[in-house]
Amino acid sequence: MDSSNRLSDIEITDPQAMRALAHPVRLAILERLQRYGPATATQLAPDVGATPSVTSWHLRHLAGFGLVRDAEPGPDRRQRRWEAVARGFRFEMPEDPDDEAGRSAARVLSREMFLRSGDLPNRWAAEVEPKLEPVWRRLAGLANTRVVVSADELAAIEDAIERILAPYVTRDEAARPADGRGVRLLRYALPEGAEDQTGGTP
């Protein structure tokens, strides 16, 4: 496995694929398939905010970019079932300053993902946290840490985090502990602008 992709994510490099995914319904479809496994357009529709026919259209669009594919037929073999190609996906801002199409597409997808995940902590605090058992409540929370690092050091931090996460992300379902439950780990790396470097460490 590529050490830069320890979580076995699908890597999106095509600007058109980034723009295709930068749609709230398509992101919702992909997230649900990654979380719950194969489903039909009819099963997905209520959770992604679209009709079954519109959901089916979005699924075909995602399939065209290799993000979803046909799954094994279910009990009703007349209904087409879909599955995510990988557990997660990743993309990067192109390094080439002349690749404006790639940079623009990466920005659009990034913004849509920030919008989609921005309200997760508020919803978790209102709907989930009050019902958690004490052991889980103690382990939950957030950290807001500012560090002063080089670009290479930030890359090393990200790599170290993924090295720790990889065995838990990629293990088979049968190897998960009986008392395990899903945990959402939100990770933001937000480099400051050059004008923000005033020498202080708040």
GUFIDREN-77915 format. One record per residue (C-alpha): residue number from 1; residue in one letter; x, y, z. Coordinates in pm, 1 decimal. Each point is the difference from the previous one (the first is absolute). Last residue first. Layout:
SITE	NUM	A	X	Y	Z
...
***
This chain:
SITE	202	P	-182.2	3238.3	2123.8
SITE	201	T	363.7	-40.6	-113.9
SITE	200	G	122.1	347.7	-94.9
SITE	199	G	258.9	68.9	-270.0
SITE	198	T	-227.8	200.3	-224.3
SITE	197	Q	-49.6	-267.5	-266.7
SITE	196	D	-353.0	85.1	-113.0
SITE	195	E	115.9	177.7	-319.1
SITE	194	A	147.7	-326.1	-128.4
SITE	193	G	-344.4	-155.7	5.4
SITE	192	E	-83.6	-266.3	255.4
SITE	191	P	4.4	-370.9	-78.7
SITE	190	L	-330.5	-173.5	78.5
SITE	189	A	38.2	-374.8	55.9
SITE	188	Y	-345.3	-125.7	94.1
SITE	187	R	-75.3	-347.7	126.8
SITE	186	L	-348.9	-115.0	97.9
SITE	185	L	7.6	-344.8	160.3
SITE	184	R	-349.0	-151.6	-2.5
SITE	183	V	-25.8	-300.4	231.0
SITE	182	G	-202.7	-308.3	-89.2
SITE	181	R	-48.9	-254.1	274.9
SITE	180	G	200.6	-286.3	145.1
SITE	179	D	-127.8	-223.1	281.9
SITE	178	A	49.7	-323.1	-195.5
SITE	177	P	342.0	113.1	-113.4
SITE	176	R	57.6	25.9	-377.6
SITE	175	A	180.1	-293.4	-160.5
SITE	174	A	-310.6	-133.7	-177.7
SITE	173	E	-47.5	335.8	-170.8
SITE	172	D	339.1	-33.2	-161.6
SITE	171	R	273.5	245.8	93.1
SITE	170	T	63.8	299.0	-227.1
SITE	169	V	-103.0	293.2	218.4
SITE	168	Y	132.5	-135.8	329.9
SITE	167	P	338.8	-104.8	-138.0
SITE	166	A	29.5	329.3	-193.6
SITE	165	L	-66.0	244.9	284.9
SITE	164	I	348.0	3.6	154.3
SITE	163	R	178.5	23.7	-336.6
SITE	162	E	-253.6	262.4	-106.7
SITE	161	I	94.4	221.2	293.9
SITE	160	A	371.0	-45.8	-70.4
SITE	159	D	-46.8	93.3	-366.2
SITE	158	E	-188.3	318.6	91.6
SITE	157	I	275.8	98.3	243.6
SITE	156	A	268.2	-73.0	-261.4
SITE	155	A	-180.5	217.5	-257.5
SITE	154	L	-14.0	279.5	258.7
SITE	153	E	375.3	-42.3	58.0
SITE	152	D	71.8	23.0	-371.5
SITE	151	A	-208.0	320.1	-28.8
SITE	150	S	195.6	147.7	291.1
SITE	149	V	-150.0	21.1	346.6
SITE	148	V	-141.7	250.7	248.0
SITE	147	V	-275.4	-174.4	195.0
SITE	146	R	-352.8	104.1	97.8
SITE	145	T	-217.8	-254.8	176.8
SITE	144	N	-377.8	-7.3	16.8
SITE	143	A	-101.8	-332.6	148.7
SITE	142	L	-350.1	-138.2	5.1
SITE	141	G	-227.5	-217.6	204.9
SITE	140	A	-78.5	-362.2	67.0
SITE	139	L	191.5	-233.0	230.1
SITE	138	R	-184.1	106.4	315.7
SITE	137	R	-339.4	-32.2	-171.2
SITE	136	W	85.1	-352.9	-115.0
SITE	135	V	70.6	-121.0	354.0
SITE	134	P	-298.9	193.6	138.1
SITE	133	E	-253.1	-169.4	-232.8
SITE	132	L	-118.4	224.8	-280.5
SITE	131	K	-356.8	131.8	-19.7
SITE	130	P	78.2	369.5	55.1
SITE	129	E	287.0	-22.9	-253.4
SITE	128	V	-215.8	-116.7	-291.7
SITE	127	E	-262.5	260.6	-88.5
SITE	126	A	115.2	346.7	104.7
SITE	125	A	377.1	-48.3	20.3
SITE	124	W	3.8	-222.0	-310.3
SITE	123	R	-210.7	250.3	-194.7
SITE	122	N	234.5	283.9	95.8
SITE	121	P	311.1	-206.6	-81.8
SITE	120	L	-140.3	-105.2	-341.2
SITE	119	D	-95.4	352.1	-110.8
SITE	118	G	320.9	70.9	-190.5
SITE	117	S	21.0	-343.0	-162.2
SITE	116	R	-204.8	73.6	-311.4
SITE	115	L	113.8	359.9	-36.5
SITE	114	F	366.5	-102.1	34.2
SITE	113	M	-58.6	-275.5	-258.5
SITE	112	E	-158.6	244.6	-243.3
SITE	111	R	289.4	241.7	48.6
SITE	110	S	258.7	-270.7	-61.7
SITE	109	L	-177.9	-118.9	-315.9
SITE	108	V	-6.2	351.7	-146.6
SITE	107	R	361.3	65.4	99.2
SITE	106	A	117.4	-327.1	-157.0
SITE	105	A	-183.5	88.8	-324.0
SITE	104	S	164.8	344.5	-13.2
SITE	103	R	346.7	-143.1	62.0
SITE	102	G	-44.9	-268.7	-263.8
SITE	101	A	-127.6	241.0	-263.7
SITE	100	E	271.0	254.8	88.8
SITE	99	D	280.2	-248.8	-60.5
SITE	98	D	261.5	269.9	-68.6
SITE	97	P	104.2	14.6	366.8
SITE	96	D	91.0	-371.5	-16.9
SITE	95	E	-26.0	-133.4	354.8
SITE	94	P	-356.4	-120.1	-53.3
SITE	93	M	-225.5	34.6	308.8
SITE	92	E	-46.4	-351.8	122.3
SITE	91	F	-269.5	-264.7	-8.3
SITE	90	R	-113.8	-276.3	228.9
SITE	89	F	-272.7	-258.2	12.5
SITE	88	G	-138.1	-242.6	253.9
SITE	87	R	-101.8	-362.1	52.9
SITE	86	A	53.8	-75.6	-368.8
SITE	85	V	-200.2	-77.6	-316.9
SITE	84	A	-326.2	95.4	168.4
SITE	83	E	-284.9	-242.3	-63.5
SITE	82	W	-310.8	-4.7	-216.7
SITE	81	R	-298.6	-230.7	-27.2
SITE	80	R	-220.2	-21.0	-306.9
SITE	79	Q	-346.3	-130.4	76.5
SITE	78	R	-137.0	-294.7	-199.5
SITE	77	R	201.9	-246.2	206.3
SITE	76	D	-222.8	57.9	301.1
SITE	75	P	188.8	-190.7	269.4
SITE	74	G	312.2	209.1	-72.0
SITE	73	P	218.6	-1.0	-309.3
SITE	72	E	376.6	32.1	54.4
SITE	71	A	109.7	360.6	-27.1
SITE	70	D	24.2	217.4	-310.1
SITE	69	R	256.9	276.9	25.7
SITE	68	V	72.1	326.8	178.3
SITE	67	L	284.4	254.2	-26.3
SITE	66	G	122.6	-100.7	-346.1
SITE	65	F	-70.4	334.3	-167.9
SITE	64	G	-291.3	-132.2	-206.1
SITE	63	A	-122.3	-179.3	310.3
SITE	62	L	-51.6	335.0	170.6
SITE	61	H	-217.2	116.1	-290.4
SITE	60	R	-194.0	-327.1	4.2
SITE	59	L	-62.5	48.8	371.2
SITE	58	H	-112.5	359.5	-57.2
SITE	57	W	-256.6	-117.4	-255.4
SITE	56	S	-124.9	-271.2	235.9
SITE	55	T	-40.6	258.2	275.9
SITE	54	V	-205.3	214.7	-238.4
SITE	53	S	-224.2	-299.2	-78.4
SITE	52	P	-27.0	-101.2	366.4
SITE	51	T	-98.5	355.7	100.1
SITE	50	A	257.7	212.6	178.7
SITE	49	G	90.3	103.5	354.2
SITE	48	V	288.1	-239.9	62.5
SITE	47	D	-154.9	-206.8	278.7
SITE	46	P	-342.3	-53.9	-158.1
SITE	45	A	154.7	-89.7	-340.6
SITE	44	L	253.7	-262.0	107.2
SITE	43	Q	-240.4	-292.7	26.1
SITE	42	T	-163.5	84.8	-332.9
SITE	41	A	339.0	43.8	-169.3
SITE	40	T	93.4	-347.2	119.9
SITE	39	A	245.0	-74.8	277.5
SITE	38	P	342.4	-150.8	65.6
SITE	37	G	186.8	83.7	320.5
SITE	36	Y	-98.2	202.9	304.6
SITE	35	R	281.9	250.9	46.3
SITE	34	Q	162.6	11.5	-342.2
SITE	33	L	-337.4	-16.6	-174.6
SITE	32	R	-133.6	278.3	223.8
SITE	31	E	301.1	223.9	-59.9
SITE	30	L	-13.4	-53.0	-376.2
SITE	29	I	-367.9	86.8	-20.2
SITE	28	A	37.5	305.5	225.8
SITE	27	L	293.1	127.8	-207.0
SITE	26	R	-205.8	-50.5	-314.0
SITE	25	V	-298.9	183.7	147.2
SITE	24	P	209.5	292.5	124.8
SITE	23	H	187.5	47.6	-328.1
SITE	22	A	377.9	30.8	-15.2
SITE	21	L	35.2	-361.4	-118.6
SITE	20	A	-36.9	95.0	-365.5
SITE	19	R	236.9	293.5	45.1
SITE	18	M	266.5	-229.6	142.6
SITE	17	A	-60.6	-253.2	-280.1
SITE	16	Q	40.7	275.2	-260.1
SITE	15	P	325.5	111.5	163.1
SITE	14	D	140.3	-355.1	-35.5
SITE	13	T	233.5	-82.2	290.6
SITE	12	I	-229.5	-191.0	233.9
SITE	11	E	177.6	-261.2	210.6
SITE	10	I	-215.2	-285.6	126.2
SITE	9	D	79.6	-52.5	365.0
SITE	8	S	200.0	-301.6	117.1
SITE	7	L	53.9	154.1	347.8
SITE	6	R	382.0	-8.8	-27.7
SITE	5	N	4.3	223.9	-306.1
SITE	4	S	343.7	164.0	14.6
SITE	3	S	154.8	-334.4	94.9
SITE	2	D	-126.7	-143.6	-330.2
SITE	1	M	-120.0	-351.3	77.1
***
